[in-house]
Amino acid sequence: MNTTAPAPETGTKASEELKAVPITVAYGDGIGPEIMAATLSILKAGGARLDIETVEIGEAVYERGITAGIEPSAWDSLRRTKVFLKAPITTPQGGGFKSLNVTVRKTLGLFANIRPCPSYAPFVATKHAGMDVIIVRENEEDLYAGIEHRQTEDVYQTLKLISRPGSERLIRYAFEHARRYGRHKVTCFTKDNIMKLTDGLFHQVFDEVAAEYPDLESEHWIVDIGAAKLADTPEAFDVIVLPNLYGDILSDVAAQIAGSVGLAGSANIGADLAMFEAIHGSAPRRAGQDLANPSGLFLGAVQMLVHIGQSDVATRVHNAWLRTLEDGIHTYDIFDAERSKEKVGTKAFAEAVIARLGQEPEQLPAVHYAGQRPPIQIELTPKPRSTKVRVGIDVFVDWTQDVESLGALLEANSGDDLSLVMISNRGQKVYPGGAPETFCVDHWRCRFQALDRGSLVEMSSILDLIARLDAAGLPFIKSEGLFTFDGQPGFSLGQGQ
């Protein structure tokens, strides 16, 4: 992220750029109010030109019976300012309460989560002095769609949703971000050796987009070995782009091995709006004690300053923060008797940064953010619609008896134009020809296709089948259509099929 800031401009354009930029601020819960106050004090002292609108979110809002944790009026502020600086919040335990972070990200289309994870050796303890990784995490899809059901006595389900447009705009953003900030390589992590359709799509789109950026290296890792490599040798990576769940987990891992989760800030970027925050939680046990490290939220705010075109302020306050680390002024979470010189609280840390405004670090690389540049805009590649043909149906049933009797009942009711292809249990084929050792629960997928495999199955045949199964007393749970797209199957086979 080291880029050169341009010389100051004069005249009308410069005066326009000095106008205060409206932003929405939420102080949050737990340590949130303390670290927000500290962060804003540094920004103000550094010359940030902000017109702040304050909204209430989090625990107090939940307690008023608003399950999303945000007042309806707050949405008006966010749509008006289009910039949200948010402190951590506490989501009440128990059912019925939604994650505010997920709600805001999805409601406002904040598809890209940018989490820089550099080390600050030798001033903050780390085993990876050369680490400087940026995690670009998808923010709206994957298992975080939050579509879950209990389907039988034994089985619960969550749906993993990966879309081509969602994958493309996230991956394209990762490459554009890498190019803008002088990075050299983008790495993709997936588990497409197992989830061949969902993670397979993400990997496929990555390869397609990577081909358009020949100036940047690209590579793909299976997420398990990639995670091991990241933990052991993070210097091997530059920008990593991942689906939602992997990105959530591994960005915390990356931040911690770099030095501390408490030092990591986050930008959530959409087409029109953006949210900036720390990646850590509200830490209610530390609330009101003037102990918390404000650095994660502060570094999120630095990303905000760059986003709104105040790169001069971002450069000034970020360098002062780096100098504070160098001078050994540390909060309790990163204090180390061998490296630190003074242990300070939240307010004192902010005051130390303010005292160093105008200074730059002497050993850590100084930052120099470029002047005002428009936010990265993403255009999706037009794709023609595929020819979609229904070729069968998977019917899921709740069954507690043996699979052989289930198979016989299904075959007796399959009809004249459909045949039972197989039954699987938790993805493993168990009929016909299953292994006696396979452990089964009460949740069965029963696949029916046309007698002439691959040919069109009319909806009337599907409805007739379900009616027959219901009449036969089979406890129907749900169904999934089986389709081909331009002749290619849009469904996975059962393990063992």
C-alpha positions as CSV (number, residue, x, y, z in Angstrom):
1,M,0.0,0.0,0.0
2,N,3.0,2.3,-0.3
3,T,2.1,4.9,-3.0
4,T,3.2,8.4,-3.5
5,A,0.9,11.3,-2.5
6,P,0.7,14.1,-5.0
7,A,1.5,17.7,-4.3
8,P,-1.3,19.8,-2.7
9,E,-3.6,21.5,-5.2
10,T,-4.8,25.1,-5.0
11,G,-7.9,26.9,-6.2
12,T,-11.5,25.9,-6.4
13,K,-10.9,22.2,-6.7
14,A,-8.7,22.2,-3.5
15,S,-11.3,24.1,-1.6
16,E,-14.0,21.6,-2.7
17,E,-11.8,18.7,-1.5
18,L,-11.5,20.4,2.0
19,K,-15.2,20.2,2.6
20,A,-16.3,17.9,5.4
21,V,-17.5,14.5,4.2
22,P,-20.6,13.1,5.8
23,I,-20.1,9.8,7.6
24,T,-22.3,7.7,9.8
25,V,-20.7,6.6,13.1
26,A,-21.9,4.0,15.6
27,Y,-20.2,3.6,19.0
28,G,-21.3,0.0,19.5
29,D,-21.1,-2.1,22.7
30,G,-18.5,-3.3,25.2
31,I,-15.2,-1.6,24.4
32,G,-16.8,0.0,21.3
33,P,-17.5,3.5,22.8
34,E,-14.0,3.8,24.2
35,I,-12.1,2.8,21.1
36,M,-14.4,4.9,18.9
37,A,-13.8,8.0,21.0
38,A,-10.0,7.3,20.8
39,T,-10.1,6.8,17.1
40,L,-12.2,9.9,16.4
41,S,-9.8,12.0,18.6
42,I,-6.9,10.9,16.4
43,L,-8.7,11.6,13.2
44,K,-9.8,15.0,14.4
45,A,-6.3,16.0,15.6
46,G,-4.9,14.7,12.2
47,G,-7.2,17.1,10.3
48,A,-9.9,14.7,9.1
49,R,-12.7,16.7,7.5
50,L,-15.8,14.8,8.7
51,D,-19.4,15.6,9.2
52,I,-20.5,12.9,11.6
53,E,-24.0,11.5,12.0
54,T,-24.3,9.2,15.0
55,V,-26.7,6.2,15.1
56,E,-27.4,3.6,17.8
57,I,-26.9,0.0,17.1
58,G,-26.3,-3.2,19.0
59,E,-27.3,-4.4,22.5
60,A,-29.7,-1.6,23.4
61,V,-31.5,-1.8,20.1
62,Y,-31.8,-5.6,20.5
63,E,-33.3,-5.1,23.9
64,R,-36.0,-2.9,22.4
65,G,-37.2,-5.9,20.5
66,I,-35.5,-5.0,17.1
67,T,-34.0,-8.4,16.2
68,A,-31.7,-7.0,13.6
69,G,-29.9,-4.7,16.2
70,I,-30.3,-1.5,14.1
71,E,-33.0,1.1,14.2
72,P,-34.9,1.7,11.0
73,S,-33.9,5.3,11.0
74,A,-30.2,4.3,10.9
75,W,-30.7,3.0,7.4
76,D,-31.7,6.5,6.3
77,S,-28.4,7.9,7.6
78,L,-26.3,5.1,5.9
79,R,-28.0,5.7,2.6
80,R,-27.5,9.4,2.9
81,T,-23.8,9.4,3.9
82,K,-22.8,6.1,2.2
83,V,-19.9,5.7,4.7
84,F,-20.2,3.8,8.0
85,L,-17.6,3.8,10.7
86,K,-18.8,1.1,13.1
87,A,-17.5,0.0,16.5
88,P,-18.0,-3.7,17.6
89,I,-21.4,-4.7,18.9
90,T,-22.7,-7.5,21.2
91,T,-25.3,-9.9,19.7
92,P,-27.4,-11.4,22.4
93,Q,-27.1,-15.1,22.9
94,G,-30.0,-17.4,21.9
95,G,-32.2,-17.7,18.9
96,G,-34.1,-15.0,17.1
97,F,-31.3,-12.4,17.0
98,K,-29.6,-11.7,13.7
99,S,-25.9,-10.8,13.2
100,L,-25.9,-7.1,12.6
101,N,-22.6,-7.3,10.7
102,V,-24.1,-9.8,8.3
103,T,-27.4,-7.8,8.0
104,V,-25.6,-4.6,7.1
105,R,-23.2,-6.2,4.7
106,K,-26.0,-8.0,2.8
107,T,-28.6,-5.3,3.0
108,L,-26.3,-2.7,1.6
109,G,-24.5,-5.0,-0.9
110,L,-21.1,-4.7,0.8
111,F,-19.7,-7.6,-1.2
112,A,-15.9,-7.3,-0.6
113,N,-14.3,-7.4,2.9
114,I,-10.7,-6.1,2.8
115,R,-8.5,-7.2,5.7
116,P,-4.8,-6.2,5.6
117,C,-2.7,-8.3,7.9
118,P,0.9,-7.0,8.0
119,S,3.4,-7.7,10.8
120,Y,5.1,-4.9,12.7
121,A,8.3,-6.7,13.7
122,P,10.3,-6.2,15.8
123,F,8.0,-3.9,17.7
124,V,5.0,-6.3,18.0
125,A,5.8,-10.0,18.7
126,T,5.4,-12.3,15.6
127,K,7.1,-15.3,14.1
128,H,6.7,-13.9,10.6
129,A,8.6,-10.6,10.3
130,G,8.1,-10.4,6.6
131,M,4.4,-11.0,6.6
132,D,2.2,-8.5,4.6
133,V,-1.0,-10.3,3.5
134,I,-4.3,-8.8,2.4
135,I,-7.3,-11.0,2.8
136,V,-10.2,-10.3,0.4
137,R,-13.3,-12.1,1.6
138,E,-16.6,-12.6,0.0
139,N,-19.2,-11.0,2.2
140,E,-22.7,-12.0,1.2
141,E,-23.0,-15.6,0.1
142,D,-21.7,-19.0,1.0
143,L,-22.9,-20.5,4.3
144,Y,-23.5,-17.0,5.6
145,A,-26.7,-16.9,3.6
146,G,-28.0,-18.2,6.9
147,I,-30.7,-20.5,5.3
148,E,-31.0,-23.4,7.8
149,H,-33.6,-26.0,8.5
150,R,-34.2,-28.9,10.9
151,Q,-35.4,-31.6,8.6
152,T,-35.6,-34.8,10.7
153,E,-35.1,-35.9,14.3
154,D,-31.4,-36.4,13.5
155,V,-30.5,-33.9,10.7
156,Y,-30.1,-30.2,10.4
157,Q,-29.3,-28.4,7.1
158,T,-27.6,-25.2,6.0
159,L,-27.5,-24.1,2.4
160,K,-24.2,-23.1,0.8
161,L,-24.9,-20.6,-1.9
162,I,-22.3,-19.6,-4.4
163,S,-23.2,-17.5,-7.4
164,R,-21.3,-16.6,-10.6
165,P,-22.0,-12.8,-10.3
166,G,-21.1,-12.8,-6.6
167,S,-17.9,-14.7,-7.2
168,E,-16.9,-12.6,-10.2
169,R,-17.3,-9.2,-8.6
170,L,-15.4,-10.2,-5.5
171,I,-12.5,-11.9,-7.4
172,R,-12.3,-9.0,-9.9
173,Y,-12.2,-6.6,-7.0
174,A,-9.3,-8.5,-5.5
175,F,-7.3,-8.2,-8.7
176,E,-8.2,-4.5,-9.1
177,H,-7.2,-3.9,-5.5
178,A,-3.9,-5.7,-6.0
179,R,-3.1,-3.7,-9.1
180,R,-4.0,-0.4,-7.6
181,Y,-1.8,-0.9,-4.5
182,G,1.2,-2.4,-6.2
183,R,0.7,-6.0,-5.2
184,H,2.1,-8.7,-7.4
185,K,0.1,-11.9,-6.8
186,V,-3.5,-13.0,-6.1
187,T,-4.1,-16.5,-4.5
188,C,-7.5,-18.2,-4.4
189,F,-8.4,-20.7,-1.7
190,T,-11.3,-23.2,-2.2
191,K,-12.3,-26.8,-1.3
192,D,-13.3,-27.7,-4.9
193,N,-11.9,-31.2,-4.6
194,I,-15.0,-31.9,-2.5
195,M,-17.5,-29.2,-3.3
196,K,-17.1,-29.5,-7.0
197,L,-20.0,-27.3,-8.0
198,T,-20.0,-24.5,-5.4
199,D,-16.3,-24.1,-4.7
200,G,-15.7,-25.4,-8.2
201,L,-17.5,-22.3,-9.6
202,F,-15.5,-19.9,-7.4
203,H,-12.3,-21.5,-8.7
204,Q,-13.5,-21.5,-12.3
205,V,-14.4,-17.8,-12.1
206,F,-11.0,-17.1,-10.5
207,D,-9.2,-18.7,-13.4
208,E,-11.3,-16.8,-15.9
209,V,-10.7,-13.4,-14.2
210,A,-7.0,-14.1,-13.6
211,A,-6.5,-14.5,-17.4
212,E,-7.4,-10.8,-17.8
213,Y,-4.6,-9.7,-15.5
214,P,-1.4,-11.0,-17.0
215,D,0.6,-8.4,-15.1
216,L,-0.3,-10.2,-11.8
217,E,0.6,-13.7,-10.7
218,S,-2.2,-16.0,-9.8
219,E,-2.5,-19.4,-8.1
220,H,-5.0,-21.6,-6.4
221,W,-4.7,-23.7,-3.2
222,I,-7.0,-26.2,-1.6
223,V,-8.0,-24.4,1.5
224,D,-6.8,-26.9,4.1
225,I,-3.2,-27.0,2.8
226,G,-3.4,-23.3,1.9
227,A,-4.3,-22.5,5.5
228,A,-1.4,-24.6,6.8
229,K,0.9,-22.8,4.4
230,L,-0.5,-19.4,5.5
231,A,0.1,-20.2,9.2
232,D,3.6,-21.5,8.5
233,T,4.9,-19.3,5.7
234,P,2.6,-16.3,5.2
235,E,5.5,-14.5,3.3
236,A,4.5,-16.8,0.4
237,F,1.3,-14.9,-0.1
238,D,0.3,-11.4,-1.1
239,V,-3.4,-11.0,-1.7
240,I,-5.7,-14.0,-0.9
241,V,-9.3,-14.1,-2.2
242,L,-11.7,-16.5,-0.6
243,P,-15.4,-17.4,-0.2
244,N,-17.1,-16.1,2.9
245,L,-16.6,-18.7,5.6
246,Y,-12.9,-19.5,4.8
247,G,-12.2,-15.8,4.6
248,D,-13.8,-15.1,7.9
249,I,-11.7,-17.8,9.7
250,L,-8.4,-17.3,7.9
251,S,-8.4,-13.5,8.1
252,D,-8.5,-13.8,11.9
253,V,-5.8,-16.5,11.7
254,A,-3.7,-14.2,9.5
255,A,-4.2,-11.2,11.8
256,Q,-3.2,-13.2,14.9
257,I,-0.1,-14.7,13.4
258,A,0.9,-11.3,12.1
259,G,0.8,-9.9,15.7
260,S,-2.7,-9.6,17.1
261,V,-6.3,-9.6,16.0
262,G,-6.5,-6.3,17.9
263,L,-4.4,-4.6,15.3
264,A,-6.6,-5.5,12.3
265,G,-9.0,-3.2,10.6
266,S,-11.5,-4.0,7.9
267,A,-13.2,-2.4,5.0
268,N,-16.5,-3.6,3.6
269,I,-16.9,-2.3,0.1
270,G,-20.1,-2.2,-2.1
271,A,-21.0,-0.5,-5.3
272,D,-22.3,2.6,-3.5
273,L,-21.7,2.3,0.2
274,A,-18.8,1.2,2.5
275,M,-18.4,0.2,6.1
276,F,-15.2,0.3,8.1
277,E,-14.6,-1.5,11.4
278,A,-12.2,-3.6,13.5
279,I,-12.3,-7.3,12.9
280,H,-12.5,-8.2,16.6
281,G,-15.6,-8.2,18.8
282,S,-16.9,-6.0,21.6
283,A,-15.0,-7.7,24.4
284,P,-17.5,-6.8,27.2
285,R,-15.2,-8.1,29.9
286,R,-12.8,-5.2,29.1
287,A,-15.5,-2.5,28.8
288,G,-15.1,0.7,30.8
289,Q,-11.6,-0.1,32.0
290,D,-9.6,2.1,29.6
291,L,-7.6,-0.9,28.6
292,A,-8.7,-1.7,25.0
293,N,-6.5,-1.3,22.0
294,P,-8.2,1.1,19.6
295,S,-5.8,0.1,16.7
296,G,-8.1,-2.2,14.8
297,L,-10.9,0.3,14.6
298,F,-8.3,3.1,13.9
299,L,-6.8,1.2,11.0
300,G,-10.3,0.6,9.6
301,A,-10.8,4.3,9.8
302,V,-7.6,4.9,7.9
303,Q,-9.0,2.8,5.1
304,M,-12.1,5.0,5.3
305,L,-10.1,8.1,4.9
306,V,-8.5,6.7,1.8
307,H,-11.9,5.7,0.5
308,I,-13.4,9.2,1.0
309,G,-10.4,10.9,-0.7
310,Q,-8.6,12.2,2.4
311,S,-5.4,10.4,1.7
312,D,-3.4,13.3,3.2
313,V,-4.9,12.7,6.6
314,A,-4.7,8.9,6.2
315,T,-0.9,9.2,5.6
316,R,-0.4,11.6,8.5
317,V,-2.3,9.6,11.2
318,H,-1.1,6.2,10.0
319,N,2.5,7.2,10.1
320,A,2.0,8.7,13.6
321,W,0.5,5.4,14.7
322,L,3.4,3.4,13.3
323,R,5.8,5.8,15.1
324,T,3.9,5.2,18.3
325,L,4.4,1.4,17.9
326,E,8.1,2.0,17.2
327,D,8.5,4.1,20.3
328,G,7.2,1.2,22.4
329,I,4.0,2.8,23.6
330,H,1.7,-0.2,23.7
331,T,-1.6,-1.3,25.2
332,Y,-1.8,-4.4,27.4
333,D,-2.6,-6.8,24.5
334,I,0.6,-6.3,22.7
335,F,2.8,-5.2,25.6
336,D,6.0,-7.2,25.8
337,A,8.7,-6.5,28.4
338,E,11.4,-7.1,25.8
339,R,10.0,-4.8,23.2
340,S,7.7,-2.3,24.9
341,K,8.7,0.7,26.8
342,E,5.4,1.8,28.3
343,K,2.0,0.1,28.9
344,V,-0.8,2.5,28.4
345,G,-4.6,2.5,28.3
346,T,-7.0,3.4,25.5
347,K,-7.0,7.2,26.0
348,A,-3.2,7.4,26.6
349,F,-2.5,5.4,23.5
350,A,-4.6,7.8,21.4
351,E,-2.8,10.8,23.0
352,A,0.5,9.2,22.1
353,V,-0.5,8.9,18.5
354,I,-1.7,12.5,18.4
355,A,1.6,13.7,20.0
356,R,3.5,12.1,17.0
357,L,1.4,13.6,14.2
358,G,3.8,14.9,11.6
359,Q,6.4,12.2,12.4
360,E,7.1,9.1,10.4
361,P,8.4,5.7,11.6
362,E,12.2,5.2,11.4
363,Q,12.4,1.4,11.0
364,L,8.9,0.3,9.8
365,P,8.1,1.4,6.3
366,A,6.3,4.7,6.2
367,V,3.0,4.8,4.3
368,H,2.3,7.4,1.6
369,Y,-1.3,7.1,0.3
370,A,-1.9,8.5,-3.2
371,G,-4.2,11.5,-3.6
372,Q,-7.9,11.3,-4.3
373,R,-8.9,8.5,-6.6
374,P,-12.3,7.2,-7.3
375,P,-13.3,3.9,-5.6
376,I,-12.8,0.8,-7.6
377,Q,-15.8,0.1,-9.8
378,I,-16.5,-3.5,-11.0
379,E,-18.3,-4.4,-14.2
380,L,-19.4,-8.0,-14.6
381,T,-18.8,-10.0,-17.8
382,P,-22.0,-10.6,-19.7
383,K,-22.8,-14.3,-20.0
384,P,-25.4,-15.9,-22.3
385,R,-28.1,-17.9,-20.6
386,S,-27.6,-21.6,-20.7
387,T,-30.2,-24.1,-22.1
388,K,-31.7,-25.6,-18.9
389,V,-33.4,-29.0,-19.1
390,R,-35.1,-30.8,-16.1
391,V,-33.8,-34.4,-16.1
392,G,-35.0,-35.6,-12.7
393,I,-35.6,-34.9,-9.1
394,D,-34.0,-35.7,-5.7
395,V,-36.7,-36.4,-3.1
396,F,-35.6,-36.2,0.5
397,V,-37.6,-38.3,3.0
398,D,-37.6,-39.0,6.8
399,W,-37.2,-42.8,7.2
400,T,-36.2,-44.8,10.2
401,Q,-36.3,-48.3,8.8
402,D,-33.8,-50.2,6.7
403,V,-32.8,-48.9,3.3
404,E,-33.9,-52.1,1.4
405,S,-37.5,-51.6,2.5
406,L,-37.3,-47.9,1.5
407,G,-35.9,-48.8,-1.9
408,A,-38.6,-51.4,-2.5
409,L,-41.3,-48.8,-1.6
410,L,-39.8,-46.1,-3.8
411,E,-39.4,-48.5,-6.8
412,A,-43.0,-49.6,-6.4
413,N,-44.2,-46.0,-6.7
414,S,-41.7,-44.6,-9.3
415,G,-44.3,-44.8,-12.1
416,D,-43.9,-45.6,-15.8
417,D,-41.7,-42.7,-16.9
418,L,-39.3,-42.3,-14.0
419,S,-36.9,-44.7,-12.4
420,L,-35.2,-44.8,-9.0
421,V,-31.5,-44.2,-9.7
422,M,-30.1,-44.4,-6.2
423,I,-30.6,-43.6,-2.5
424,S,-27.9,-41.8,-0.5
425,N,-27.5,-41.0,3.2
426,R,-25.6,-37.9,4.1
427,G,-24.2,-37.9,0.5
428,Q,-23.0,-41.6,0.5
429,K,-24.8,-44.0,-1.9
430,V,-26.4,-46.8,0.0
431,Y,-28.9,-48.2,-2.5
432,P,-28.7,-50.2,-4.7
433,G,-25.5,-52.0,-3.8
434,G,-24.6,-50.1,-0.6
435,A,-22.0,-51.3,1.9
436,P,-23.3,-52.8,5.1
437,E,-20.7,-50.8,7.2
438,T,-22.1,-47.4,6.2
439,F,-23.7,-45.6,9.1
440,C,-27.1,-44.1,8.3
441,V,-29.3,-41.6,9.9
442,D,-33.0,-40.8,9.3
443,H,-32.4,-38.5,6.3
444,W,-32.4,-40.0,2.8
445,R,-31.9,-38.5,-0.7
446,C,-33.9,-40.5,-3.3
447,R,-32.9,-39.7,-6.9
448,F,-35.3,-40.2,-9.8
449,Q,-34.5,-39.7,-13.4
450,A,-36.2,-40.4,-16.7
451,L,-36.0,-44.0,-18.1
452,D,-34.0,-42.5,-20.9
453,R,-31.4,-40.9,-18.7
454,G,-30.8,-37.3,-19.5
455,S,-34.0,-36.6,-21.3
456,L,-36.6,-34.0,-20.3
457,V,-38.8,-34.8,-17.3
458,E,-42.1,-33.0,-17.4
459,M,-43.3,-31.2,-14.2
460,S,-46.5,-33.2,-14.3
461,S,-44.4,-36.4,-13.9
462,I,-42.7,-34.8,-10.9
463,L,-46.0,-33.8,-9.2
464,D,-47.5,-37.2,-9.9
465,L,-44.4,-38.9,-8.3
466,I,-44.6,-36.8,-5.1
467,A,-48.4,-37.5,-4.9
468,R,-47.7,-41.3,-5.1
469,L,-45.0,-41.1,-2.5
470,D,-47.3,-39.2,-0.2
471,A,-50.1,-41.6,-0.7
472,A,-47.7,-44.5,0.1
473,G,-47.0,-42.9,3.5
474,L,-43.4,-41.7,2.8
475,P,-42.6,-38.7,5.0
476,F,-41.6,-36.2,2.4
477,I,-39.1,-33.4,3.5
478,K,-38.2,-31.5,0.4
479,S,-37.1,-31.9,-3.2
480,E,-34.4,-30.6,-5.5
481,G,-34.7,-30.4,-9.2
482,L,-32.0,-32.0,-11.3
483,F,-31.1,-30.0,-14.4
484,T,-28.6,-29.9,-17.1
485,F,-27.1,-26.7,-18.4
486,D,-26.1,-26.8,-22.1
487,G,-26.0,-30.6,-21.6
488,Q,-23.8,-30.6,-18.5
489,P,-25.2,-31.9,-15.2
490,G,-26.0,-29.2,-12.7
491,F,-25.9,-31.7,-9.8
492,S,-23.4,-33.8,-7.9
493,L,-23.3,-37.6,-7.9
494,G,-23.6,-39.4,-4.6
495,Q,-20.4,-40.7,-3.1
496,G,-20.0,-44.2,-4.4
497,Q,-22.3,-43.6,-7.4
